[in-house]
Amino acid sequence: MAKGASGKITYFITRMLRNPHLWVVAVIVMLLVVIHYHEVFADVWVLEWIGSILGFGLARHTLERILFLIPVTYGAAKLGTGGGASILVLVAVAMLPRIFLISPEPREALFETGGVIFTGLLIVLLFDFLQKA
């Protein structure tokens, strides 16, 4: 029985890794992480330049947090509820270091991140409802 379960897991992982939408989401998330943490990449001029240009030079990083809803929405639409929820967890973890280690206003950053996570959860649940209907 355990061999059958591991075979199903292997099949699922193989199928997901072949899905081009997963790789689109991965590229979007990586680009958004570079934008969100562009100050950290000051030594790598290309990454710092990409982050500062695409981040519009804004200091509060609210826009970058909102942009993290793009891969969540895309993932929920193309990869299903589980994919959307997994991506939501991934982007939440990606946003947390800025709150606690970098942000000069951690309370505001935590509130904004919580709002993005809540909105992402609503998006995932909406797609789940639409897929079941």
C-alpha positions in Angstrom: 0.0 0.0 0.0 2.8 2.4 0.8 4.4 1.7 -2.6 1.1 2.7 -4.3 0.9 5.9 -2.3 4.5 6.9 -3.1 3.8 6.1 -6.8 0.9 8.5 -6.7 2.9 11.2 -5.1 5.7 10.8 -7.6 3.2 11.0 -10.4 1.7 14.1 -9.0 5.0 15.8 -8.5 6.1 14.8 -12.0 2.9 16.1 -13.5 3.2 19.4 -11.6 6.8 20.0 -12.6 5.8 19.5 -16.3 3.1 22.2 -16.0 4.3 25.4 -17.6 2.0 27.5 -15.4 4.1 26.4 -12.4 7.2 27.8 -14.0 5.4 31.1 -14.9 4.4 31.5 -11.3 8.0 30.7 -10.1 9.4 33.4 -12.4 6.8 35.9 -11.2 7.5 35.2 -7.6 11.3 35.4 -8.1 10.9 38.7 -9.9 8.7 40.1 -7.1 11.1 39.0 -4.4 13.9 40.9 -6.2 11.7 43.9 -6.4 10.6 43.6 -2.8 14.2 43.3 -1.5 16.1 45.4 -4.0 18.1 47.1 -1.3 19.5 43.8 -0.2 20.8 43.2 -3.7 22.9 46.4 -3.8 26.1 44.4 -4.5 24.6 42.8 -7.6 23.9 45.8 -9.7 21.6 44.1 -12.2 19.3 42.8 -9.5 19.3 46.1 -7.7 18.6 48.0 -10.9 15.7 45.7 -11.8 14.2 46.0 -8.3 14.5 49.8 -8.2 13.1 50.3 -11.7 10.2 47.9 -11.3 9.6 48.9 -7.7 9.0 52.5 -8.8 11.4 53.7 -6.2 8.7 53.7 -3.5 10.0 53.3 0.1 6.9 51.8 1.8 6.8 48.6 -0.3 3.0 48.5 -0.2 2.8 48.2 -4.0 5.2 45.3 -4.0 3.1 43.5 -1.3 -0.1 44.0 -3.4 1.8 42.7 -6.5 2.3 39.4 -4.7 -1.4 38.8 -5.3 -0.6 38.3 -9.0 1.0 34.9 -8.6 -1.6 33.8 -6.0 -4.4 34.7 -8.4 -2.7 33.1 -11.4 -1.8 30.0 -9.4 -5.3 29.6 -8.1 -6.7 29.9 -11.6 -4.3 27.6 -13.4 -3.1 25.2 -10.7 -6.2 24.9 -8.7 -7.0 25.5 -5.0 -4.1 23.6 -3.7 -1.7 25.4 -6.0 -3.1 28.8 -5.1 -3.0 28.1 -1.4 0.6 26.8 -1.7 1.7 30.0 -3.5 -0.1 32.1 -0.9 2.0 30.4 1.8 5.1 30.9 -0.3 4.6 34.6 -0.8 3.6 35.1 2.8 6.9 33.6 3.9 8.7 35.7 1.2 7.2 38.9 2.7 7.9 38.1 6.4 11.6 39.0 6.6 11.0 42.6 5.5 8.5 43.0 8.3 10.7 41.9 11.1 14.2 42.6 9.9 14.2 45.5 7.4 11.0 47.6 7.8 11.3 50.9 9.8 7.6 50.6 10.6 7.0 46.9 11.3 3.5 47.4 12.6 2.3 49.0 9.4 4.2 46.4 7.3 2.6 43.6 9.3 -0.9 45.1 8.9 -0.3 45.5 5.1 1.0 42.0 4.8 -1.9 40.6 6.8 -4.3 42.4 4.4 -2.5 40.9 1.4 -2.6 37.4 2.9 -6.3 37.8 3.8 -7.1 39.1 0.2 -5.1 36.2 -1.2 -7.1 33.7 0.9 -10.3 35.2 -0.4 -9.0 34.9 -4.0 -8.1 31.2 -3.5 -11.5 30.5 -1.9 -13.3 32.3 -4.7 -11.5 30.2 -7.3 -12.4 27.1 -5.3 -16.0 28.1 -5.2 -16.0 28.8 -9.0 -14.3 25.5 -9.8 -16.9 23.6 -7.7 -19.9 25.5 -9.3 
